[in-house]
Amino acid sequence: MKIGLYFGSFNPIHNGHLMIANHFINETDIDQLWFIVSPQNPFKNNIGLLNEQHRLNLIKAATEEDQKIKCSDIEFNLPKPSYTVNTLVYLSERYPKYKFVILMGSDGFQNIDKWKNADFILKNYEIYVYERPGFEIKNIENKKIRITNAPLLHISSTYIRDLIKRKKSIRYLVPDAVEKIINEQLYYHSSLENPAK
């Protein structure tokens, strides 16, 4: 079975993430897609980052009826910050019958040479890249890299968090189940709250 790994903070997950996930399921040869929730991205500031278990629960709420989408807390128990290579090696050892593929945007792909053990990743794992405006990928010689044109929504988790803090609606930007939990639990409602709690 071929598993597509979609890494990210998902702070929070939104319909743009889900559209991309659905595209990979429909238009590539992966059998399942796993959202890999990163507790601490080595390239990002953690200010305003909701607790990882809360972010995982929001993804579960968004995808619970989709049999081809799973979410994983695999990085919660690995050393922090979360390095993709550590996760890939761990998953490959834990699930030797599965083939793992990295799913990512062209913006992130342009920084892949800065990743820990980037050469090892590029040699041993396929990478499916969806193009984002302003981050064109050219002259790819590595046969393990596949470029795809996914439908994109020009929204971001940052924008959604800002709307929440300004007491604006996030309807239609996130699944109804995610909006309900965010509002009930008051996630992101105050810049003064401690997001790690």
N, C-alpha and C positions, 0 to 999 in steps of 0.2 A: 504494500500500500504506500502511495506517495502522499506525504503530508506537507502542506505549505505552511510555513511559520511566518506569522505576521507580528513582528516585534513592535512594541511601542509603550508609551506611558498611558495612552488612552485616558486623558485627564480632563473631561470624561470622553467616553466613546460617543461618536455621533454618526449621523446618517452617511456622511462622506466615507468614514471607515467601512461601514457596512456595504456601501455600493461597490467599493474597491474589492472587498472580500467576495462579494457575489460575482463580480467580474472574473476573478481568478478561478472560482469554482466552475463558472460557465465556459470560460474560454481557454483554459489550460488543462493539462492532464492530471492535476492534483485530485486526489480522492476526498481529502478533507482539508480544512483550513483550521489552524489553531492560532488563536490570539495569545501571544506570549506577553503577559503584563510585566513590564520592567519596574521593579521597585526603585531602582536608582540608575538612571542613564548617565554614563560617564561624560557625555557631551552636553548635558542639560543641567540647569540650575533647579534645585528641588523646592524653591520657594513657591508656595501655592499648590504643592503636589498633594493630592488627597491620598490618604492611607491606601496602600496597595490592595488590601482585602476589600475595601469599599469599591475601588475601581474594578476589581475582578467581579464583584457582585453585580455591578452595573452592566458589565458585558454579559454575564449569565442571564440577566433579565432581558437584555436585548436580543439574545440568540437562542433562548431555551427551546424554541419550537423548530429550530433548524438542525436537522440531523447531520449535516455536513460541516457545521461550524462548532468548534469547541473552544474553551478558554482554559488557559493553563497557569498555575501558580508555581511552575517549575523553578523560576528564578528567585522565589521568595526564600528558599533554603540554600541557595548558592552564595558564594562570597560576593560582597558588594564592593564597588559598583558592579553592575551587570555587564559582563563581556559576552558578546554573541558566541565567540569561539568556545567558551566554557559550557554554555548551554547546549550548543550543537554536539560537542563531545559527550556530554552527559546523556542527552537524548538518544544518541546513536548507540551508546552502550546499554541503555535501559531498554530500548526498543530495536534490537538488531534486525528485525524483519521489516522495519519501516525504512523508507527512503525519505530524507528530509530536504526540503527546498526552502530557500529564503525568499520572502516576498517583500519588496521595498519600493519606495519612490526614487525617481532619478536624482532628486535633491540629496537624499541620503547616500545614494550610490556614488556620487561624486566625491564623497569623503571616505570611501571604503579603504583607501590606502592608509588612513590614519587609525584603522581598527587594529586591535590587538590580534596578532597572528593572521593578518589579512591574506598573506600568500597561501597559508594553509587552507583558509576558507575558500578562496578562489580556485584552488586546485581540487578540493574534495567535495564541494557542494554546488549544486545548481542554484542560480539566482535569477528570479523572475522580476523584472523591473518595469514599473509603470511610469510613463513619462509625465512629468509635471512641468507646467509652463516656465520657461526661463532656465530649465535644466536639461538641455538636450544631450542625449548620449550618442556619440559618434564613434565610428571605427572600432567596433567591438570585435576582437579576434578570438576571444575565449568562447568556445562552443558551449560552455556551461551557463552562459548568460543569455537570457531571452528577454527581448524588449516587447512590451505590450501597451496598447493604448486603452487605458481604462477610463470610464466616464468619471469626471471629477466635479465635485461640488466645492465651490470656493468659500468654504467655511472652515473654521479651525476650533480646536478645543479652547484656545486662548480667547477667541471671540465669544464663545458660549459662556465661559467663566465671567467675562466682562458683562455680558447681558444679565447674568444672574445677580451680580453685585449691584447692578443698576436697577434691579427689580423689573426687568423686562422679560417678555415671554421667550421661551426657547422651543415652543411648540413648532413642529415640522422640521426642526434641526436635529432632534434626537428622537429615538423611539418613545412612544407614549409611556412604556413601562419605566424607562430611564428618567424621563421628566418627573414621573410620579414619585420615584424614590428620592431624587434630588430635592424635590420640594418638601417631601415629608421629613427627610433627615436634615434639611437645611444645609446640604453640601454646597460649598462655594458662596454662601450667602453673605459672608462677612470677611473682609480683608484682615480682620483682627483675630479670626478663629485659628486654632492650631490644627493644620491640616493633617498632622500625623496621628491625631487621636481618633 
